[in-house]
Amino acid sequence: MFEPMFMRLAFLTAIAAGAALGLMGVYLVIRRVIFLGLVLANAAAVGVALAELFDWSPEISSIMASVVAALGLGAFQTLRRTSAESIMGWAYAAASSATVLILAGTAGADMDTLHLLYGSLLAVSTTHAVGLFLLAVAVGVVHLLFGRRFLLVTFDPEGARVAGVNTPLWSLCINLLVGIVAAAAVHEIGALLTFSLLTLAPTASLLVTRSIRSAFAMSAAIGVVLTCLGLVVSFYFDLPPGPASVALLALSVPIAAIIGQRQEVAAPE
């Protein structure tokens, strides 16, 4: 299974995407803005669709689209008459429809749509796999350097503001970091797996861990292990790797809920 080069590159991509998205997704789940991950993944898909239409670089186009979406959502969230959920819903609908409409004007639109939704893990180039891995390392370094500040504005934005912390700026930094990672991953693993790693892995992690530090490590581990396991399943059973990984991630949430409940029952009062 590991002899073909395309499988090695697929596993490298799965490790990088699982770790980076699983790590950053914890912030989204704690902040209760999980649909931000879906919006940014779809914004990245719009960027890739534009690249297909105008023959641009898909990596640069997707990152630019995600950055614009993150900046725009940060501005809209300051509006008092609308909730964050309503803005996310509008952005998701706009990005999804734009992707379909843009791809409708390109040749092979059906294949392009499937590619953006489910990715092409088994056709990742060496450059893209290595680039995504280096980005995952950079995300880990940023988390170690600024994780405390990120958590402060995540858990207690009002307290952080009173303490003199520029809460909107640091919240925007989190959004931008998530957007960049999602944009880099969506072209290789698809919007569906990107969103699942940003939400399902952190959710399962928070259900079974008791400390926030272990939640980050567990979420990254779940993302890596289950995405790689999805590749193994796809290899031996001739299944698409993206949906196989998503199915495993979806299954991890109820399993984590059961384990978490048993831990609470077993814990001494």
Buried (B, 14 or more C-beta within 10 A) or exposed (E): EEEEEBBBBBBBBBBBBBBBBBBBBBBBBBBEBBBBBBBBBBBBBBBBBBBBBEEBEBBEBBBBBBBBBBBBBBEBBEEEEEEBEEBBBBBBEBBBEBBBEBBEEBEEBEEBBBBBBBBBBBEBEEEBBBBBBEBBEBBBEBBEEBBEBBBBBBEBBEEBEEEEBEBBEBBBBBBBBBBBBBBBBBBBBBBBBBBBBBBBBBBBBBBBBEEBEBBBBBBBBBBBBBBBBBBBBBBEEEEBBBBBBBBBBEEBBEEBBEBBEEEEEEEEE
